[in-house]
Amino acid sequence: MKVSTLKALSPVDGRYADKVKGLRDIFSEYGLIRFRILVEVRWLQCLADNDQITELAATSSVMKDVLNHIVDDFSLDDAERVKAIEATTNHDVKAVEYFIRERLGDGPETSTLKDFLHFGCTSEDINNLSYALMLRTARNDVVLPQMRELRGKLKTMAHEHAAVPMLSRTHGQTASPTTVGKELANVVARLDRTQQQFRDLVIRGKFNGAVGNFNAHQIAYPDADWPAIAGRLIESLGIDPNPYTTQIEPHDWTAEYAHALIRYNTILIDLCRDIWGYISLGYFTQKVAKGEVGSSTMPHKVNPIDFENAEGNLGLANALLSHFAEKLPISRWQRDLTDSTVQRNFGVAIGYLMIAMSSTIKGLGKLQLNEEKIRQDVENAWEVLAEAVQTVMRRYGIPEPYEKLKDLTRGQAVSKELLTEFIASLAIPDDEKKRLLELTPERYLGLAATLAAEI
């Protein structure tokens, strides 16, 4: 039954439903069932292709097509049939097995095939690989492309504004100038590192039976190399085999996956808060959408809502991801079911991340640099040149340079005239004195523009 998004319990499936549609076929109940079907069928095909399983003949080309169609043509109607079977079995993975039995039908090859469905398996063999496929698919097909789009937008802005002087603020106070582009380049560099760690994270899986020892497999076929057979199946799915487990794959890689996203999200929170502050200072204005309202009572307002939305959703994502990382690697003895109910929320956490990235990209696209405001601030901050003057004084051996500049500038208004008079009195080479006298706050940028342009 279709439920209106207006009645959705979660905003992920309600207010923000359009922003997470790329995750729906991956993390939904339909998605989980589809991946379970894939794993069950591929295991059956793996067994049929193994010469040591003599009672199971290699499948004909017709039967190979039948099995592949069960996977490739899996539909919403098929998922509903699985759920109908589950209503009787009260077991979700067994319902998948019975569904495949139905689809195989009756024929000369199907009787033996049906008997080898779910051979040697515990439900967790199917489930852990299904969740691994979910998280890998989401990473490669949905999350990483969005990360690359966001990174590309920031890089473009870093290059565009590479040489635009901007007053830095440390502890909220004026500090040595930077450029707008360099501050954005800093974020790009941080995101690059976390994005690469997330991209390269190894996804692992197990397929070794009830408690991880191939007990049933070995008693049925003692001469078969079951670790190698299971390993081939796992690797064929693009997953790394984990040979040492209990009934469950211990979820350590899942915790790493969650932690990688937490680190990425934390960088985005930092970005959103900084941009929010720069909008407040007037360094950025925002494009106004016709008909949009910023306040129900103050008509003038254009609020930084995209960055506020992103920050809130990143916090929600991190709360769930933190729970995944802390809870999933812990299981009582060989297993308990607390992991199962938690894993069903993977899509919710990644959904909040996708909403946040979408809002951040939208917000960045609305920013307009207010160069006049930025220039005024940096032009009037002559106190920031105290660092430059005292550092040159150090080079030429003038005693207590820091203390002299502190007495001159700390806690009081600093003007061009005040600094000019001080520099003129210094016993340093004339060319150095000339260079300092020509220095202005907006030209005291170090290598900021170069670094921004090179990101």
N, C-alpha and C positions, 0 to 999 in steps of 0.2 A: 504494500500500500504506500503510495507516495505521500509524504508528509511535507507540508509547506515549510520553507525555511523560516517563516515567521513563528513556527511552533517548535523549532529545533531547540533542544536543551542546551547545546553548546554553541557559542558564536562561531566556532570553526565550521560547523555545518549550517549555521544560520546567517548572521550578518556578513561573515567573511567567506561564504561558501565558494564564490567565484575565484577567490585567490588561492584555493587549495585543490581545485579540480584535478590538477595533475597528480595528486596523491591518492585520489579516490579509488582508482582501480588497483592500487598497490596495497594500501593499508586497511581497506574495508574488509568486512566479513567475506564478501565476494572475492577480494584479492587473496585472502588467506586460504580459502577453499581452492582457488585456482592454483596457487603454488603447491598446496598439498597434493592435488591431482598430478601436477607435473612431477613431483618427487616420487610418488607411488608408481607412476607409469615408467619413469626412467629406471627405477630399481628393477622392475619386472623385465624391462628390455636388457638391462645389464646382466641379469641372471640368465636370460635366454641366450645371450651371446657368449656365455662362458662354457667351455667344453667340459669342465669338471662337474657341472650340474647336468649329469647325463639324462636324468628323467625329464628334463625340460628341453625339448628340441628347439633349435633355432627357428625363429618366427619367419613365416613366409612373407613375401613382399606385400601381399594383401593384408595380412595381420599387422605388419609394421605400419601400414597406412591407417588401419583401424585405430591402433594405439596412438599414433601421432595426431589423428583427428580428435581423439578424446581430449588431448592437451590443447591443440592449436585452435579448435573450434569451441572451446569452453565458453558458455554463455551465461547470462543472468538466469535464464530458465533452468540451465543445468545446476547452478548454485542453489536455486530454490528447490530443486529435486533433492539435492544433498541435504538441505535443511529439513525437508519432509521426512527423509529416511532417519535423520538424527532425532526427530520427534519420537521415533520408536526405539532406536538404539540407546538414546540418551548418552551417546558417545560420538564426538565430532569426527575423530579420525576414522573410527570404524564405519561411520556413515560414508566417508569418502571411498573406502574399500568396497562397500556394497554398491555404491554408485558405479564404480568402474566395472564391477561384475555385471551389472545390468547392461552397460554399454557394450560389453564384450559379446553378450548374447549367447546363443547356443550354436556350436559348430564343431568341426573336427579338431580344431586347435584349441578351443577355448576352455575345455574342461581342465586340462593340465595347467593352463595359464592362470585360471582362477585359483587353483590350489596354491600357486606360488605367489599370488598377490600378498603383499605385506610379509613376505617370508623372513623370518628371523627378526622382525622389527618390533621395537617398542614405539609407542606413539611419538615419543620425543625424538626418535630418529627422523620422522617425517616433519615434526614441528620445528625442530631447530634449523633444519635446512630451509624450510619455508620462510622462517623469519630472517634467516641470513639472506635469502634471495630478495625478500622485501626490502631490507635495509640497503643491500647493494644496488638494487634497481632504483630506489629513491635517491640514493647518493649520486649515481651516474646519470640518471635521466632527468632528474628534477632539481635536486639541491645544487649540485655543482654548476649546471648551466645558469642558475639564478645568481650564484656567487660570482661567476665570471662576468655576468652583466653588471652587477653592482661594482665589482672591481674595475671594470672598463669605464664606467661612468666617473668614478673617483679619479682614475688615471687621466682621463681627458680633462677634468677640471684642474688637476695638479699641473698639467702641461699648460693649459690655457692661462692660469694665474701664477705661473712659476715665478715671475719677476715682480709681482704686485706686492710692495712693502706692506707689512702689517705689524702693529705693535703686539709683542708677546705679553702674556700675563702669567707670572708664576706667583702662587699663593694669592691670586687675584690682583696682584700689584703689577705696575708697569715693569717690563723687563726687556732684555736685548731684542731688537726687532728681528722678525722673520719675514717670510712671504706667505701669502695665502696658499700658493701651490705647494710650498714645502710642508706646511701643516697637513695638507691632504695627502702628500706623498708619504708622510710618516704612517698614515693609516693604511695606504696601499701596501707598504712593506710589511706591516704587521699582518694584514689579511693574507698576503701571499704565503707567509710561513704557515699559518694555521690551515689555510685552504689546502696547501700541499700535504700537510700531515693528515688531514681528513681524507684527501684523495688517495693517499698511499697506504692507508690503514688496511691491514690484512684481516679479511673476514674468514672465520673458521667454522667448521662444522664437524659433526660426528655421525657415524652410522654403524654403531657397534653393539646394538642390542640392549637388553633390559637393564644391565648394570655396567655396560661398557667393556665386557670381556668376550664377546662373540660366543657366549655359552651355547645358545640354541644352534647357531651356525655350525660350530665345531662338532657338536654331537651328531648332527645330521650328515655333514660332509667333513670328516676329520682330516682329509688330505688337501682340502682346498685352502688357498692362501687368502683368508678372509680379510685381513687388513689391507692387502693389495686390491682385492675386489671392491671393497667399500671405498678405498681411496680413489680408485678410478671413477666411481660414480660421483663422489664429491667434487673431484677436480673437473669432471665433465660439466658441472654446473657453475664453474668459475669460482669455487670456494676452496680454501686450504683445509686439508684434513687435520683434525685434532685427534691423535690416537689414544690419548690418556684422559678418560672422562669417567664419571659415574653414569647413572642413567641419563643425566643431562649434560650437554655441553656447558662448561662452567661459566659462560657469559663474560669472561674477562675481556674479550675483544669488544663485546657490546658496551662494556663500561668505557673502554678506550674510545669507541665511536661517540658515546655520549659526552665524554670529557673533551674530545676534539671540537664538538659543536659548542660546548659551553665556552671554551676559550674563544672561538670565533664570535659567538654571540656577545661576549663581554667586551670585545673590541668594538663591536657595533654599538653597544650601549654607550661606550665612551665617546664614539663619534657623534651619536645622536645628542648627547648632553652638550658637547662642545658646539655643535651647530646651533642648537637651541640658544646657547649663550651668545653666539655671534649674531644671531638674529635679534636678540634682545639689545645688544650693543648698537645695532643698526648697520653692522658690516654687511649683512645680507638683507635684501628685501625679498618678498615672495610674490610671484605672479598671482594676480587676482583673477579668479574664475567668475565669470558673469553669473549672477544669481546666487552665488555662495554667500553664506552668512558666517561671520566670525564670532558673534555674540548675540544672545537673545535680547540684550538691552543696550550694548555699546556698539553702535553701527560702524565705528571706525576700525574695529579690530580685524587683523589678519593673523590668526594664531598659527604657531608652528605645529599643527596637529599631526602631521605625518611623522615627525620625529618623536612626538609624545606617544603616538600609537605604536610606533616601532619599539620604543623603549619598554612600554608595558608588555607587549607580546613577547619580546625577548626575555623579560623576567619570568613570564609564565613558562616559556620553553625551557629555560634553565632550571626552574624548580622541578619540572618533570624529569629532565635529563639527569639532574643530580640524584633524584630518587632511583632512576634506573641504574646509575653507576654504583650507588651505595647498596642497593638491594639485590640486584640480579646475581652478582657473584656469590651470594650466600644462599646455601640450601641445607636443610636438615638431612644429615646422612646422605644416602644416595640420591634422594630428591624429595621435594615437596612441591605443592602446586602454587605456592605464592608467586613464582615467576610467571606462570601462565597468565594470570589475570593482569599482571603489570605489563607484560609484553603487548597485550592488546591495545595499549595506549601509545605505542611508538608513533603512530600516525598523528595523534593529537599534538605531541611535542613538536614534531617536524612541521605540522600544520601551523603552529604558532610562529615558528621560525620563518616559514614561507610568507606568512602575512606580514611579519616584521620587515623582511627584505623587500617585499613589494612596496611597503609604505616608505622605506628609506629611499628606494629608487625614485618613487614618485616625488618625495620631498626634495631630493637633490635636483630633480628636473624643474622644480618651481623656483629654485634659488636664483637671485640676480645680485651680482656683486655691486655694492655701493662704494665705489672707489673713492668718491669725494669724502665720505665719512671716515673711511679707513685712513686716507691721506691726512686728514685733519688731526686725527688722533696721534699718528706717528710723528707728524711734523712738530707737534707741540710737546713732545716728550724728550726734551733735551737732557733730562737726568740720566737717560739710558746710555749716554756717551761717557759717563763716569767710568764704566768698565773699560772702555777703549783707552781712555787717557791714562788710567792707573796702570794698565798692562804695558803700554809703551814706556811709562816711567820706570817700570821694573827692568825693562831691557837696558835702560841707560843708567842703572844704578842709583837712581834718586831714592833716598831713604824714605821708608814708611809711605809708599805711594797710596796704598789702600786707605790708610788712616787719614791722609791728607784729603782724599776725595770724599771720604765719609764725612769729615768735618764740613766740607764744602757743600755737600748735596743732601745728606740724609735728613728726611723729615721737613724739608723746606722746598719752596718753589725754585726750580732751576731754569734759568733763561739762557739764550744764546750768548748774551752779553757777559753773563757771569762766567761761563765756561771759556769764552774767548779771552777774557782778562787773565784767567788762571793759566791757560795754555801759553799765553804770551810771556808769562813770567818764568816758564820752565827752562832749565839749563839742559836743553837737548839740541841735537843738530838742527840747523835751520830747515832742511828739507823735511825732516820729521815733524817739526813744528808747523810747517806750511800744510802738510798732509792732514794733521789733526785740526787745524783751523778751517780747512775746507770740508771737513767731515760734517754730515748732517744725520739726524736720526734715520731718515728714509734711505740713506746710502750705507748705513752700518748694518749690512746684511750677511756678512761672511760669505759662505758658499751656498746659501739657501736657494738662490735661483738655479744654480747649476745642479744641485742635488735634486730639485723638483723636476727639472727638465730631463734628468737621466733615469727617473724611475720607470 
